[in-house]
């Protein structure tokens, strides 16, 4: 049994090292390039400001993120309850 535990620990450590390496490759923010483009006085930033005056895109994105999080949590809990029913 001790051999299986050592193999399992080795697999977990390997997975952790690969995940850590993959996370280090990611940038700090995926929206960093877009944020730099909108801070200046570019024509595209001005157009977005005019559109955002009539259509509250920021509020809509926030609401959508909260809604999707709630739905995802509901599906996860539903799945967990169904799984416990079958065990």
N, C-alpha and C positions, 0 to 999 in steps of 0.2 A: 504494500500500500504506500510505503514511503516513496517508492520510485514514481508512482503516479502523481503524488503530491509535488515532487520536485519537477516533473515534466510540466505539470499545470502551472506552477510558479514561473518556470522558464518561459512558457507561452505568454503568460500575463505580462511578464517583464518585457518581452519582445514587443508585444502589442503596445505597451505603454511607451517604449522608446520610439517606435514608429509613429505613434500619434503625436508625441512631443516634437519630433522632427518635422512632421507635417504642419503642426501649428506654428512653428518658428518660420516656415516659409510664407505664411500668410501676412499681408500687410496689417498695420494697426487698425485701419478702417477701410472697408471696401468703398466708402463714399468720399474718400479723401480727395480724389481728383475732381469730383463734381463740386465739392464744397469750395475748392479753390477757384473754379470757373465762375461760380455765382457771386463771389465776393467782389469781383471787379465791376467795372462799368461797361461790361460787354453788352452788345445789343440783345443777346439771348437772355441775359439776366434781367434786362429791362422788360422784355416781353413776358417773361415768367412772373415778374412782379405785377404787371397789368392783369394777367390771367388770374393770379392768386387773389387779386382784389375782389373779383366777382365770384370765383369758385374757390372755397377754402380747402385747398389741396392738403395742407398740413393737418388740419383737423380730420379730414377724411382718411388720411393715411394712419393717423393715430387710432381712430375708431376701428378701422379695418384690422389693424394689428391686435387690438384688444379683443375684437370679435373672433378672429382666427385662433388666438390663444385659448379663449374660452371653449371654442368648438373642439380644439385639439385635446384639451384636458378632459372634456366630456367623452370623447371617443376613447381615450386611454383608460378612463375609469370604467367605461362600459365594457371594454375589452377585458380588463382585469376582473370585473365581476362575472363575466361569462366564463372566463378561464377557471375561476374558483368554483363555479357551478359544475364544471365538467370533471374536476379533479376528485 
